[in-house]
Amino acid sequence: MKKRLLTLAVLASLSVTAFAEDYKAGDFVFRGGATMVNPDSGKSGVFVEALGGNTPLSLSVDDNTQLGLNFIYFYDNNWAIEVLAATPFAHDVIIHDQQRISAGLFGANVDGATLAEVTQLPPTISALYYFNSASNIKPYAGVGINYTIFFDESFKSTPESLGFNDLELDGSLGLSFQVGADYLINDKWHVNASARYIDINADATFKIGDIKGSASVEIDPMVYSIMLGYKF
């Protein structure tokens, strides 16, 4: 009986060791799942030329969740290259006017109103380091480069009726930092959770009638993902 129990324990140990094998050079991993972009809750100031420069007006950006995709290639047991892609994120841009100057400027109070909607794609390439782990949880950390592309920028109908027009946002280049972990379901499938910070600062230009305005929109989001992955 003791021999049988010992044999079962050894077999179970070998099985767990094989199950929890680290990634190896040449492995390719594909992941897909929910990715939420949660911009910094701070507000960005608004510059209006005809008002002498900086104004009490400010902007903030709301969050959005889309389909996120990861493509990962391991070039040894610990190091990998990851490409983050996603379906386009659409964000509402909120205007804030705590000093209530907008009523005098536009004939209406716009504090808290949805000023515009912008769409963006944040492709990011990162170097990942997977820490050695004998369990089926594989933690990692990474650093990368992000280039965010903005398109389909447009003011909402009410701000348009107040004279807001010609909105444009420049692209943003910045660093990305992340931590995450894979939970191995079996030899091929795993569940991934990650959190990353991306440095995104976009220069926006617009007009109010013929008056030029601008803002440096500090988005700087935390990006959270829950994904299902497959190792080839």
C-alpha positions as CSV (number, residue, x, y, z in Angstrom):
1,M,0.0,0.0,0.0
2,K,2.8,2.4,0.9
3,K,4.6,1.6,-2.3
4,R,1.5,2.3,-4.3
5,L,1.0,5.7,-2.5
6,L,4.6,6.5,-3.1
7,T,4.3,5.7,-6.8
8,L,1.2,7.8,-7.2
9,A,2.9,10.7,-5.4
10,V,5.9,10.5,-7.7
11,L,3.7,10.3,-10.8
12,A,1.6,13.3,-9.6
13,S,4.8,15.3,-9.0
14,L,6.1,14.5,-12.5
15,S,2.7,15.4,-14.0
16,V,2.6,18.8,-12.2
17,T,6.2,19.5,-13.2
18,A,5.4,18.9,-16.9
19,F,2.1,20.8,-16.6
20,A,3.9,23.9,-15.2
21,E,6.8,23.9,-17.7
22,D,8.1,27.4,-18.5
23,Y,7.8,28.8,-22.0
24,K,10.7,28.1,-24.3
25,A,12.5,29.7,-27.2
26,G,10.4,29.6,-30.4
27,D,7.0,29.5,-28.6
28,F,4.3,31.7,-30.2
29,V,1.3,32.8,-28.2
30,F,-1.9,34.4,-29.4
31,R,-4.4,36.0,-27.0
32,G,-7.7,37.7,-27.3
33,G,-10.1,39.2,-24.8
34,A,-11.5,42.3,-23.1
35,T,-9.2,45.4,-22.9
36,M,-10.3,48.5,-21.0
37,V,-8.5,51.9,-21.5
38,N,-9.0,53.9,-18.3
39,P,-7.6,57.5,-18.9
40,D,-6.1,59.5,-16.1
41,S,-8.9,61.3,-14.1
42,G,-6.9,64.5,-14.1
43,K,-8.0,67.4,-16.4
44,S,-6.1,69.1,-19.2
45,G,-6.2,72.9,-19.6
46,V,-7.6,74.7,-22.6
47,F,-5.8,77.5,-24.4
48,V,-8.0,80.0,-26.4
49,E,-6.0,82.6,-28.4
50,A,-8.7,85.4,-28.2
51,L,-9.0,85.1,-24.4
52,G,-5.3,85.8,-23.9
53,G,-4.1,82.2,-23.5
54,N,-5.0,79.7,-20.7
55,T,-8.6,79.6,-19.6
56,P,-10.4,78.0,-16.6
57,L,-11.9,75.5,-19.1
58,S,-10.5,71.9,-18.9
59,L,-11.0,68.6,-20.6
60,S,-11.2,65.0,-19.4
61,V,-11.6,61.7,-21.3
62,D,-13.8,58.8,-20.4
63,D,-13.0,55.0,-20.5
64,N,-13.8,52.4,-23.1
65,T,-13.6,48.7,-23.5
66,Q,-12.8,46.8,-26.7
67,L,-11.4,43.6,-28.0
68,G,-7.7,43.4,-27.3
69,L,-5.2,41.1,-29.1
70,N,-1.7,40.0,-28.1
71,F,0.9,38.4,-30.3
72,I,3.9,37.1,-28.4
73,Y,7.1,35.4,-29.5
74,F,9.6,33.9,-27.1
75,Y,13.2,34.1,-28.0
76,D,14.3,32.2,-24.9
77,N,12.7,30.8,-21.7
78,N,12.3,34.2,-20.1
79,W,12.3,36.9,-22.7
80,A,9.6,37.6,-25.3
81,I,8.4,40.3,-27.7
82,E,4.7,41.2,-27.4
83,V,2.6,43.3,-29.9
84,L,-0.7,44.7,-28.5
85,A,-3.5,45.5,-31.0
86,A,-7.2,46.2,-30.5
87,T,-10.4,47.2,-32.2
88,P,-10.7,51.0,-32.1
89,F,-11.4,52.7,-28.8
90,A,-14.0,55.4,-28.8
91,H,-13.8,58.0,-26.0
92,D,-16.1,60.9,-25.0
93,V,-14.3,64.1,-24.3
94,I,-15.9,66.0,-21.4
95,I,-15.5,69.8,-20.9
96,H,-15.3,71.3,-17.4
97,D,-16.1,74.9,-16.5
98,Q,-16.0,75.2,-12.7
99,Q,-15.8,79.0,-12.9
100,R,-18.9,79.2,-15.2
101,I,-17.3,81.4,-17.8
102,S,-18.9,79.5,-20.7
103,A,-22.3,81.1,-20.2
104,G,-20.9,84.5,-21.1
105,L,-18.8,83.1,-24.0
106,F,-21.3,80.8,-25.6
107,G,-24.7,81.7,-24.1
108,A,-24.9,78.4,-22.3
109,N,-23.2,76.6,-19.4
110,V,-21.2,73.7,-20.8
111,D,-19.7,72.4,-17.5
112,G,-19.8,68.6,-17.6
113,A,-21.1,68.4,-21.1
114,T,-19.8,65.8,-23.6
115,L,-17.8,68.1,-26.0
116,A,-16.6,65.6,-28.6
117,E,-15.9,62.0,-29.4
118,V,-12.5,60.7,-30.6
119,T,-11.4,57.3,-31.8
120,Q,-8.0,55.9,-31.2
121,L,-5.8,52.9,-31.8
122,P,-2.9,52.3,-29.4
123,P,-0.5,49.7,-31.0
124,T,2.3,48.9,-28.6
125,I,5.3,46.7,-28.9
126,S,6.9,45.5,-25.6
127,A,9.8,43.4,-24.3
128,L,8.5,41.0,-21.6
129,Y,10.5,39.1,-19.0
130,Y,8.8,36.0,-17.6
131,F,10.0,35.1,-14.1
132,N,11.0,31.5,-13.4
133,S,8.0,29.7,-11.8
134,A,7.5,26.0,-11.0
135,S,3.7,26.6,-10.7
136,N,1.1,27.0,-13.4
137,I,1.1,30.8,-12.7
138,K,3.6,32.5,-14.9
139,P,4.2,36.2,-13.8
140,Y,5.9,38.7,-16.0
141,A,6.8,42.4,-16.4
142,G,7.4,44.4,-19.5
143,V,8.3,47.8,-21.0
144,G,7.5,49.0,-24.5
145,I,6.9,51.8,-27.0
146,N,3.4,53.0,-27.9
147,Y,2.2,55.1,-30.8
148,T,-1.4,56.2,-30.4
149,I,-3.3,57.2,-33.6
150,F,-6.4,59.4,-33.3
151,F,-9.0,59.6,-36.0
152,D,-12.7,60.4,-36.5
153,E,-12.5,63.4,-34.2
154,S,-15.8,65.2,-34.1
155,F,-17.7,67.6,-31.9
156,K,-21.1,66.7,-30.6
157,S,-24.1,68.4,-32.1
158,T,-24.7,70.8,-29.2
159,P,-21.1,72.1,-29.1
160,E,-21.2,72.4,-32.9
161,S,-24.2,74.6,-32.6
162,L,-22.2,76.8,-30.2
163,G,-19.5,77.3,-32.7
164,F,-17.0,74.5,-31.9
165,N,-15.5,73.2,-35.1
166,D,-12.4,71.8,-36.9
167,L,-11.2,69.4,-34.1
168,E,-7.9,67.6,-34.7
169,L,-5.6,65.5,-32.4
170,D,-2.0,64.7,-33.2
171,G,-0.6,61.2,-32.7
172,S,1.3,60.4,-29.5
173,L,4.5,58.5,-28.9
174,G,5.3,57.3,-25.4
175,L,6.5,54.5,-23.1
176,S,4.5,51.6,-21.8
177,F,5.0,49.7,-18.6
178,Q,3.1,46.5,-17.6
179,V,2.8,43.6,-15.2
180,G,0.8,40.5,-15.8
181,A,0.5,36.7,-15.3
182,D,-0.6,33.7,-17.3
183,Y,-2.5,30.9,-15.6
184,L,-1.9,27.7,-17.5
185,I,-5.1,25.6,-18.0
186,N,-3.2,22.9,-19.9
187,D,-0.2,22.6,-22.2
188,K,-1.8,24.9,-24.9
189,W,-4.4,27.1,-23.2
190,H,-4.0,29.8,-20.5
191,V,-5.9,32.7,-19.0
192,N,-4.0,36.0,-18.9
193,A,-4.5,39.1,-16.7
194,S,-2.4,42.3,-17.2
195,A,-2.3,45.9,-16.2
196,R,-0.2,48.5,-18.1
197,Y,0.4,52.2,-17.9
198,I,0.8,54.0,-21.3
199,D,2.2,57.6,-21.6
200,I,-0.3,59.2,-24.0
201,N,-0.3,63.0,-24.4
202,A,-2.2,64.4,-27.4
203,D,-2.0,67.9,-28.7
204,A,-5.5,69.0,-29.8
205,T,-6.5,72.0,-31.9
206,F,-9.9,73.4,-32.6
207,K,-11.9,76.5,-33.4
208,I,-14.7,78.3,-31.7
209,G,-16.2,80.1,-34.7
210,D,-13.0,81.5,-36.2
211,I,-11.2,81.7,-32.9
212,K,-8.3,79.3,-32.5
213,G,-8.0,77.1,-29.4
214,S,-5.8,74.2,-28.3
215,A,-5.3,71.8,-25.5
216,S,-2.6,69.3,-24.5
217,V,-4.8,66.3,-23.5
218,E,-3.0,64.1,-21.0
219,I,-4.7,60.8,-21.4
220,D,-2.0,58.6,-19.6
221,P,-4.3,55.6,-19.2
222,M,-4.1,52.4,-17.2
223,V,-5.0,49.6,-19.6
224,Y,-6.5,46.4,-18.1
225,S,-6.9,43.1,-20.0
226,I,-8.4,39.7,-19.3
227,M,-7.6,37.4,-22.1
228,L,-7.7,33.7,-23.2
229,G,-4.4,32.6,-24.8
230,Y,-3.2,29.7,-27.0
231,K,0.4,28.6,-27.4
232,F,1.4,27.2,-30.8
